[in-house]
Amino acid sequence: MKKIEVKIETEFIRLDALLKLGHLVGSGGEAKVRIQQGEVQVNGEVCTMRGKKLRPGDSARLGETLLTVR
């Protein structure tokens, strides 16, 4: 599994924005579709809310890539 740490300067980041920032999707539209199809896990559980707020310490997984918010 590929692991990527994403550092944020704000209190939280939305799930769709995290996937774009981590270069796992090419656009917000692609992020929306992949999230709504249940392809994304947040902290080990499937999440279908693209506006889900992730804070430092949270993680999101798409396929074999794990993004951790720092």
C-alpha positions in Angstrom: 0.0 0.0 0.0 1.2 3.5 -0.9 1.1 6.0 2.0 1.0 9.8 1.5 0.9 12.4 4.2 -0.9 15.6 3.4 -0.2 18.7 5.5 -3.0 21.2 5.9 -2.8 24.7 7.4 -6.5 24.9 8.2 -8.6 23.2 10.9 -10.0 20.6 8.4 -10.1 19.6 4.8 -13.1 18.3 2.9 -12.8 14.7 1.6 -13.1 15.6 -2.1 -10.5 18.3 -1.7 -8.1 15.9 0.0 -8.4 13.4 -2.8 -7.5 16.2 -5.3 -4.7 17.5 -3.2 -3.3 14.0 -2.9 -3.5 13.5 -6.7 -5.7 10.5 -6.4 -8.3 12.1 -8.7 -8.0 14.5 -11.5 -11.1 16.7 -10.8 -13.8 17.4 -8.2 -16.3 15.6 -10.5 -14.2 12.5 -10.4 -13.9 12.7 -6.6 -17.6 13.1 -6.3 -18.3 10.0 -8.4 -15.7 7.8 -6.7 -16.9 8.9 -3.2 -20.6 8.3 -4.0 -19.8 4.9 -5.5 -18.4 3.8 -2.1 -14.8 3.5 -3.3 -13.4 5.7 -0.5 -12.8 4.8 3.1 -12.3 7.3 5.9 -10.7 6.0 9.0 -11.3 2.4 7.9 -15.0 2.9 7.0 -16.7 3.5 3.7 -17.7 7.1 3.4 -20.1 8.5 0.7 -20.1 12.1 1.9 -17.9 14.2 -0.3 -18.1 17.1 2.2 -16.8 15.0 5.1 -14.4 17.1 7.2 -11.1 15.4 7.9 -8.8 16.8 10.6 -5.2 16.1 11.4 -4.9 12.4 12.3 -7.7 11.3 10.0 -7.0 9.1 7.0 -8.7 8.4 3.7 -8.1 5.4 1.4 -8.8 5.0 -2.3 -7.6 1.8 -3.8 -4.1 0.9 -2.6 -3.3 4.5 -1.5 -3.7 5.8 2.0 -3.8 9.6 2.6 -3.1 10.8 6.1 -3.9 14.3 7.2 -1.2 16.1 9.2 
